[in-house]
Amino acid sequence: MKIGIVIYSKSGNTLLVAEALAKNLISLGHLASLEKLTAVDKKQIDVKKIVLESAPKLDGYDVVILGSPVHGFSLSPVMQAYLLQTSELAGKRVKGFVTQHFPYPWMGGSRALGQMMTACKAKGAHGENTGIVNWSSKHRDQRIQEVIEKLSAI
């Protein structure tokens, strides 16, 4: 299968998980591509004013996996802007993950994933597996591996 991993990463944590996920998917025989979202103004937080410097096309992928950090207990504004602006989610199988500093999913991760998947479903996507990596958890490495295995189940 051809899988697109579309991420926004501010500190590099989301990127680290996405790279490990891509490597795992490739080892399973899939064609996985990692695509990064970037905003022209990295300080802009108004979702409607964010201009994306890079906004990956999704039409060539069988499955799309979205990854984003949590910002202020919500999905990052850059990922929100991408989901608002893209028109290529209809009929797509979509999975998602978020990374957050706090040690428990209820401290923003669950809400951010809910926002991500709600936006995808509103665009006609079929939401599937999701995962949260709590960066300050003492079980972080184990959690990263669990999320990778869960999202790799295609």
Stockholm file with secondary structure:
# STOCKHOLM 1.0

chainA/1-154         MKIGIVIYSKSGNTLLVAEALAKNLISLGHLASLEKLTAVDKKQIDVKKIVLESAPKLDGYDVVILGSPVHGFSLSPVMQAYLLQTSELAGKRVKGFVTQHFPYPWMGGSRALGQMMTACKAKGAHGENTGIVNWSSKHRDQRIQEVIEKLSAI
#=GR chainA/1-154 SS CEEEEEECCSSSHHHHHHHHHHHHHHHTTCEEEEEECEESSTTCCCGGGCCEEECCCCTTCSEEEEEEEEETTEECHHHHHHHHHCCCCTTCEEEEEEEESSSSTTTTHHHHHHHHHHHHHHTTCEEEEEEEEETTSTTHHHHHHHHHHHHHCC
#=GC SS_cons         CEEEEEECCSSSHHHHHHHHHHHHHHHTTCEEEEEECEESSTTCCCGGGCCEEECCCCTTCSEEEEEEEEETTEECHHHHHHHHHCCCCTTCEEEEEEEESSSSTTTTHHHHHHHHHHHHHHTTCEEEEEEEEETTSTTHHHHHHHHHHHHHCC
//
